[in-house]
Amino acid sequence: MLKIQNLTKIYEGGVQALTDVSFEVPKGQFLAIIGLSGSGKSTLLRCINRLIEPTRGKIYWNDVDITDASDEELRRIRRKIGMVFQHFNLVHRSPVLTNVLAGRLGYVNPAWSLVNRFPKSDIENAYKQLERVGIADKAHHRADELSGGQQQRVGIARAMMQNPEIILADEPVASLDPVLAHSIMQYLEKINKEDGVTVLCSLHFLDLVHRYADRVVALNEGRLMFDGLPKDIDDAKFKDIYGREAERVG
């Protein structure tokens, strides 16, 4: 269970990114987070694993206070929280296999990681994760030789190397065309359904929310505007989330 309580983030200069956001996410749920660009979606996700430090509020995961965790505790917590980024966040000059193995950096001896030394079991698992996302044949290609959709699959395989209990997917399909977007969402759905991994995924498009999410929370200017089922986003709620001038498509 993930609990967000009165989460507030104010950046330098007084920019208020989140204001008293509260909700809970049961284990195994696929939660979509929606809202306009600048609504606080990325800030929210990055506060959960403290890539961004919250200003106020609490985040609990399995009754552990993430916001109060020491550096050592946070390192252990982050092992079980996979992250998938919009722009992939790969080391472009390194082989795909090396990028996937980076998901094990929180588990191996730091000295080994500096020279890319990983146990045989980790290497075998990396090939398995690449096979699972359909690009095992790309294992020894440089990451920057891959298409955007393939690079995002590398990002998913890297996250799965952590043996995560939660995946935070920060607009994972925003830079992909619609066909590739669905393929990436299907991989996240498969991980959620088959492995029981809780997924928090920020998205722009409601058609993806309706197709893949169990539940949706919506932000507008850092405030929680909706928390419920995708089908319950009626025209009035849509305007609350996206503004008076917004129009539904389809």
Buried (B, 14 or more C-beta within 10 A) or exposed (E): EBBBBEBBBBEEEEEBBBBEBEBEBEEBBBBBBBBBEBBBBBBBBBBBBBBBEBBBBBBBBEEEEBBEBEEEEBEEBBBBBBBBBBBBBBEEEBBBBBBBBBBBBBBBEEEEBEEEEBEEEBBEBBBBBBEBBEBBEBBEBBBEEBEBBBBBBBBBBBBBBBBBBBBBBBBBBBBBEEEBBBBBBEBBBBBBEEEEBBBBBBBBBBBBBBBBBBBBBBBBBBBBBBBEEBEEBEEEBBBBBBEEEEEEEE
